[in-house]
Amino acid sequence: MRFPFLLPVLFCSFTVFAQSGGPSANNTEINTVWLWRQAVGGAVIGRPTVQAQSVVVATDGGSVKAYSASGRPLWTFSARGRISPHITRSREGTSYICRTNGIFIALSRIGKELWRVNTGGALSGPVVVGWDGRVFVPAARKIMCYTAAGSLLWTRELANAVSAGPWLDQSGGILLALEKGDALRIDPYGAAVALKLPSTPRILLSSGALVIALYSNGDVQLLDPSLPNAKPVNAPRLPSPPLAAASRGDTVAAVLANGQVALMSPNGETRWIADTHARQLHDAAVVYDERGIYVLSAGGASAFAVDGKRLWFTTLKNASGVPAFDDNGVLYSGGTDWILYTWKLEERAARHRLTLYGPAPPGVYGKGIYPPVAFTGQYNEAEVREKLDAIYREILAGRVGENEREWLTWLMNVAQSGDKQGMFSINLRIAALQLLSRIGSGETMPWLSRFFRTEQEPLVQAAAAYAIGGIGLDPNGIAIRELLTIATEGNVHDERVLSATAAAAGSLCRFSGPPLFDIGARILVLLSNPDRPQSVRQQAHSELDRLRE
């Protein structure tokens, strides 16, 4: 039985069934709920991006549009030029887009431009967001890594163009395949290891300590990149070329061109193979989470339990591309009629569905996790100034790279080694915090928040607040709660600290959006009260005005 939606233009229709066998088995129809549709003013390019209880789509006219999970239009951004079909969203809801001329743009959760850079060429693959919000950007035969605030950390030139990937691996770095048979594993700090493979893989995934390479002819190979001169080991061949794959734990789900999906064990052996919603697939995606395995294509979607039982499938007509499936069981599909459609396909939901942020990253890089120790007198003021200047020059040049962890720890040491320890001047400590803000991340925020709370020197405390605002990422709300304490306790009267608190609160709200608005607005209202110094009131009012824009 079909569910028609009568429209004066082409429409996207669907049928959903639950069954335990293949498409030819007896089917029991599921009574699904159609949620909403929205005209997007152009053909949807790429997949819709679902995250943080909202969906973002890009159109061929260069517009980016966001809608809430209930279908309410949230914002529209015009890129003023054609854009790549690759849209990536961070955990905080930042959308990363790129014009075909290489202008890379970060959009906040509410659709405001945060920053832009010129990558020198169009994207050669999807943008990947790292564990701490860092952004890996493949463009113009190179990989660039930026902080979430837009500071360039490093650039790695590539010998050949990217043929597939990049993919985030289980160490927080990326895997990518290059033309002419090369493949690389690049760590979060830009160090690359060549993967010695016989030819160019179609898909690269990490599973535990191993890298799994899937080839266009169905071949599967396993490689341990930690072993010197390791050679790939052949695993059982897949019955059809792989189109997409995803790993969870030590298993891999792969979608095949013959319309099947396979679950592979850590040793590459196939645990099971099942039929999806189509007999042939040309493009596909796969979602693999605690609910099960979801296969998505322009022709429909299928859901499987981890034991291989097919739970349901749906067929789509007139879809413009591969749909997306969110944490709440909703399918999002752009139609050839320039309309975005959504359907509720199942009631099961991922565990993080109620959060306003995306899922927590699977690991940490360890930046700022361990409190730095105080200096023991091995540096004098002149030496510290010289090193700060050298770090500043390298940050401006985008050459942080493998020095990142060492420099962060050293800058923390300088910042906390004040006059009470008989060490460094206020100006040096402020300079250290300013540099830390340029290369810090969400992982740095807990240390910086504690430092802001306990620091007694007003100028240094103000610099810590500005550093918090400069980093911008506060997904757990740690920093903004410290700012609220300063605004409410009433025992801080220094205008410089209070003005910096207002600036930091505004910056965090612009970066992280509505989840922080309530606390941020409370801070700014408190700091705009008539009993506050004029400079503080002006800063608070300015931040409130920017949030209303």
VOGULUM-347437 format. One record per residue (C-alpha): x, y, z. Coordinates in steps of 0.05 Angstrom, whole numbers, padded with zeros to 5 digits, always signed. Layout:
% VOGULUM-347437
XYZ
...
% end
This chain:
% VOGULUM-347437
+00000+00000+00000
+00027+00069-00019
+00019+00133+00020
+00010+00189-00032
+00020+00262-00016
-00019+00302-00066
+00022+00360-00090
+00019+00403-00153
+00091+00384-00168
+00133+00321-00165
+00133+00288-00097
+00176+00241-00056
+00136+00179-00036
+00154+00120+00008
+00132+00052+00032
+00156+00021+00097
+00155-00053+00116
+00179-00095+00174
+00204-00164+00158
+00255-00217+00175
+00275-00238+00105
+00294-00205+00039
+00252-00158-00003
+00215-00216-00034
+00191-00244+00032
+00121-00233+00060
+00117-00162+00087
+00079-00131+00144
+00065-00058+00132
+00084-00008+00186
+00038+00050+00198
+00088+00107+00195
+00078+00180+00212
+00095+00233+00162
+00121+00293+00201
+00131+00353+00157
+00156+00381+00091
+00190+00446+00073
+00204+00480+00006
+00279+00495+00004
+00281+00537-00059
+00329+00493-00098
+00354+00423-00108
+00386+00394-00045
+00459+00377-00058
+00494+00326-00015
+00461+00294+00044
+00420+00332+00096
+00461+00339+00160
+00423+00321+00223
+00451+00337+00292
+00432+00373+00356
+00357+00366+00343
+00360+00403+00277
+00375+00391+00203
+00416+00432+00155
+00412+00426+00079
+00450+00459+00022
+00420+00477-00045
+00449+00484-00115
+00436+00558-00111
+00486+00569-00056
+00437+00573+00002
+00444+00536+00068
+00380+00526+00108
+00367+00499+00178
+00303+00471+00207
+00284+00446+00276
+00265+00374+00287
+00192+00396+00284
+00201+00430+00216
+00206+00503+00239
+00252+00544+00196
+00311+00566+00238
+00357+00605+00191
+00381+00615+00120
+00451+00633+00099
+00471+00654+00029
+00542+00635+00011
+00539+00683-00049
+00566+00630-00095
+00563+00556-00111
+00581+00511-00053
+00608+00441-00045
+00557+00386-00028
+00598+00369+00034
+00568+00400+00097
+00597+00380+00164
+00569+00399+00233
+00607+00399+00298
+00580+00374+00364
+00561+00446+00382
+00520+00454+00318
+00571+00494+00278
+00562+00482+00204
+00623+00481+00159
+00612+00497+00085
+00658+00514+00028
+00647+00552-00037
+00674+00519-00100
+00726+00574-00104
+00756+00552-00038
+00724+00602+00011
+00713+00560+00073
+00661+00586+00122
+00641+00568+00193
+00569+00582+00212
+00544+00584+00283
+00486+00543+00309
+00440+00602+00293
+00467+00613+00223
+00515+00671+00236
+00583+00671+00203
+00638+00658+00255
+00698+00660+00209
+00722+00646+00139
+00788+00628+00105
+00812+00616+00034
+00835+00544+00027
+00863+00556-00043
+00816+00507-00077
+00751+00469-00074
+00741+00414-00023
+00767+00346-00045
+00727+00308+00007
+00684+00318+00068
+00708+00362+00126
+00722+00321+00189
+00714+00348+00260
+00762+00320+00312
+00750+00302+00384
+00763+00372+00412
+00728+00410+00356
+00789+00418+00311
+00771+00417+00237
+00808+00376+00184
+00797+00407+00116
+00818+00371+00051
+00826+00420-00007
+00873+00432-00065
+00918+00371-00053
+00930+00388+00020
+00900+00377+00089
+00892+00437+00135
+00875+00434+00208
+00840+00492+00242
+00816+00504+00313
+00742+00514+00322
+00755+00589+00325
+00791+00589+00258
+00865+00589+00277
+00907+00548+00229
+00945+00494+00267
+00981+00460+00210
+00980+00444+00136
+01004+00380+00103
+01017+00379+00028
+00997+00315-00007
+01036+00280-00062
+00972+00265-00101
+00900+00286-00101
+00851+00256-00050
+00813+00198-00082
+00771+00179-00020
+00761+00204+00050
+00782+00232+00097
+00752+00191+00153
+00761+00203+00228
+00799+00144+00257
+00797+00115+00327
+00858+00154+00350
+00826+00222+00334
+00866+00231+00270
+00845+00219+00198
+00853+00166+00145
+00851+00182+00071
+00866+00150+00004
+00904+00185-00051
+00907+00174-00125
+00962+00129-00152
+00955+00080-00095
+00977+00121-00035
+00941+00120+00032
+00957+00160+00094
+00942+00161+00168
+00951+00232+00195
+00950+00244+00270
+00915+00305+00302
+00981+00344+00300
+00997+00333+00226
+01046+00276+00230
+01033+00227+00173
+01046+00153+00165
+01042+00121+00096
+01000+00058+00093
+01034+00007+00049
+00977-00019+00007
+00979-00052-00062
+00929-00004-00093
+00882+00053-00076
+00827+00031-00028
+00757+00055-00035
+00745+00059+00040
+00792+00062+00100
+00769+00049+00171
+00803+00039+00237
+00780-00018+00282
+00818-00023+00346
+00893-00020+00329
+00881-00042+00257
+00865-00005+00193
+00816-00040+00148
+00821-00026+00073
+00762-00041+00028
+00775-00042-00047
+00729-00030-00106
+00735-00103-00128
+00711-00128-00060
+00779-00145-00032
+00790-00132+00043
+00857-00123+00076
+00879-00111+00148
+00940-00070+00167
+00973-00053+00234
+01005+00015+00222
+01041+00013+00289
+01087-00043+00264
+01148-00022+00223
+01143-00044+00150
+01077-00080+00164
+01046-00113+00104
+00971-00118+00095
+00938-00185+00110
+00883-00209+00064
+00815-00221+00094
+00755-00257+00062
+00732-00220+00000
+00665-00185-00002
+00615-00210-00054
+00607-00141-00084
+00643-00074-00085
+00633-00033-00021
+00599+00035-00025
+00601+00057+00048
+00623+00030+00115
+00623+00049+00188
+00658+00018+00248
+00633+00010+00319
+00679-00021+00371
+00717-00074+00333
+00665-00091+00280
+00651-00058+00213
+00585-00053+00174
+00595-00047+00099
+00542-00031+00046
+00553-00066-00020
+00535-00047-00092
+00493-00110-00099
+00443-00083-00048
+00469-00122+00012
+00499-00102+00078
+00553-00142+00114
+00578-00142+00185
+00651-00158+00191
+00690-00184+00251
+00757-00155+00275
+00795-00206+00232
+00756-00185+00170
+00711-00246+00167
+00638-00235+00151
+00591-00249+00208
+00528-00241+00166
+00502-00213+00101
+00431-00188+00090
+00390-00157+00035
+00373-00083+00039
+00316-00045+00006
+00345-00050-00064
+00378-00102-00109
+00430-00052-00135
+00458+00010-00103
+00500+00065-00135
+00511+00111-00075
+00498+00097-00002
+00513+00115+00070
+00510+00075+00134
+00495+00093+00206
+00520+00044+00259
+00503+00059+00332
+00475+00025+00394
+00407+00018+00360
+00433-00022+00302
+00455-00012+00229
+00419+00034+00181
+00432+00032+00106
+00412+00095+00067
+00408+00109-00007
+00369+00152-00055
+00323+00093-00065
+00305+00084+00009
+00331+00060+00076
+00337-00005+00115
+00347-00020+00189
+00381-00081+00219
+00394-00108+00288
+00466-00125+00304
+00450-00199+00294
+00431-00187+00222
+00355-00187+00228
+00324-00135+00184
+00276-00093+00224
+00245-00051+00170
+00258-00019+00102
+00230+00039+00064
+00231+00056-00010
+00236+00127-00036
+00217+00157-00103
+00242+00222-00132
+00294+00232-00078
+00350+00279-00100
+00404+00241-00063
+00421+00198-00003
+00377+00215+00057
+00397+00224+00130
+00372+00187+00191
+00374+00221+00260
+00379+00198+00332
+00303+00201+00341
+00285+00153+00284
+00268+00206+00232
+00288+00202+00159
+00304+00267+00121
+00304+00266+00045
+00310+00321-00006
+00262+00312-00064
+00272+00328-00138
+00215+00377-00129
+00259+00422-00084
+00223+00400-00021
+00253+00370+00042
+00211+00312+00069
+00213+00277+00137
+00184+00212+00162
+00182+00180+00230
+00206+00109+00218
+00218+00081+00287
+00209+00099+00361
+00276+00075+00385
+00324+00132+00397
+00398+00139+00411
+00418+00151+00483
+00441+00223+00471
+00376+00243+00436
+00354+00291+00491
+00418+00331+00491
+00422+00397+00455
+00492+00378+00432
+00514+00321+00389
+00544+00257+00417
+00605+00264+00461
+00671+00248+00425
+00697+00177+00433
+00763+00201+00464
+00806+00259+00485
+00873+00285+00462
+00894+00302+00533
+00902+00376+00522
+00895+00412+00589
+00873+00349+00625
+00933+00349+00672
+00947+00413+00711
+01016+00440+00692
+01069+00443+00746
+01101+00508+00769
+01168+00528+00740
+01230+00515+00782
+01270+00575+00759
+01299+00549+00695
+01275+00609+00655
+01286+00684+00664
+01241+00740+00638
+01281+00752+00575
+01282+00679+00556
+01207+00673+00567
+01193+00735+00525
+01237+00707+00470
+01201+00640+00469
+01132+00674+00472
+01151+00715+00411
+01175+00653+00374
+01111+00615+00389
+01070+00676+00367
+01106+00677+00300
+01094+00603+00289
+01020+00609+00307
+01012+00667+00257
+01045+00624+00204
+01000+00564+00219
+01058+00521+00240
+01036+00494+00308
+01033+00422+00288
+01070+00372+00332
+01090+00427+00381
+01017+00437+00403
+01016+00396+00467
+01085+00420+00490
+01068+00493+00477
+01000+00488+00512
+01032+00460+00575
+01088+00512+00573
+01038+00569+00564
+00997+00544+00622
+01060+00542+00664
+01076+00614+00647
+01005+00637+00659
+01001+00607+00729
+01072+00624+00751
+01059+00693+00777
+01090+00740+00827
+01069+00696+00885
+01115+00643+00858
+01169+00695+00847
+01170+00682+00773
+01141+00722+00716
+01111+00791+00705
+01038+00805+00692
+01052+00823+00619
+01084+00756+00605
+01028+00718+00638
+00976+00756+00597
+01015+00743+00533
+01016+00668+00550
+00940+00668+00559
+00931+00704+00493
+00971+00652+00456
+00936+00595+00493
+00870+00623+00467
+00895+00618+00396
+00911+00543+00399
+00866+00520+00456
+00804+00477+00448
+00745+00450+00487
+00794+00405+00524
+00832+00466+00550
+00769+00497+00578
+00766+00461+00646
+00836+00483+00664
+00824+00553+00639
+00758+00558+00677
+00792+00537+00743
+00848+00586+00730
+00798+00643+00718
+00762+00627+00783
+00824+00625+00828
+00869+00679+00797
+00876+00740+00842
+00911+00789+00796
+00855+00828+00760
+00891+00838+00694
+00910+00765+00689
+00840+00744+00709
+00812+00788+00654
+00860+00758+00604
+00835+00688+00624
+00764+00710+00610
+00783+00736+00541
+00819+00670+00528
+00755+00632+00546
+00716+00674+00497
+00770+00665+00443
+00766+00590+00447
+00691+00593+00445
+00675+00519+00456
+00641+00503+00522
+00597+00442+00507
+00592+00422+00580
+00578+00493+00605
+00638+00493+00653
+00665+00561+00633
+00600+00598+00629
+00582+00576+00700
+00647+00606+00725
+00629+00671+00689
+00561+00669+00722
+00594+00662+00791
+00635+00725+00779
+00572+00763+00757
+00529+00741+00815
+00573+00737+00877
+00587+00811+00879
+00657+00805+00909
+00691+00823+00843
+00690+00898+00829
+00747+00908+00781
+00719+00938+00716
+00769+00901+00673
+00749+00833+00700
+00675+00847+00694
+00681+00875+00623
+00721+00814+00603
+00668+00769+00635
+00614+00803+00593
+00656+00795+00529
+00670+00722+00544
+00596+00706+00558
+00576+00738+00492
+00629+00700+00454
+00609+00633+00484
+00536+00645+00466
+00553+00662+00394
+00595+00599+00387
+00551+00549+00423
+00484+00580+00410
+00418+00570+00448
+00443+00518+00499
+00483+00574+00532
+00436+00632+00518
+00397+00628+00584
+00460+00632+00627
+00495+00680+00580
+00436+00728+00578
+00431+00725+00654
+00504+00744+00660
+00497+00802+00612
+00433+00828+00645
+00467+00826+00713
+00527+00863+00685
+00484+00916+00652
+00450+00937+00718
+00456+01010+00737
+00499+00994+00797
+00555+00968+00751
+00611+01013+00726
+00595+01048+00660
+00648+01011+00620
+00619+00944+00644
+00548+00965+00627
+00570+00986+00557
+00604+00920+00544
+00544+00880+00569
+00495+00921+00527
+00540+00912+00466
+00541+00836+00475
+00466+00834+00485
+00455+00874+00421
+00500+00826+00382
+00461+00766+00407
+00396+00798+00384
+00421+00809+00313
% end
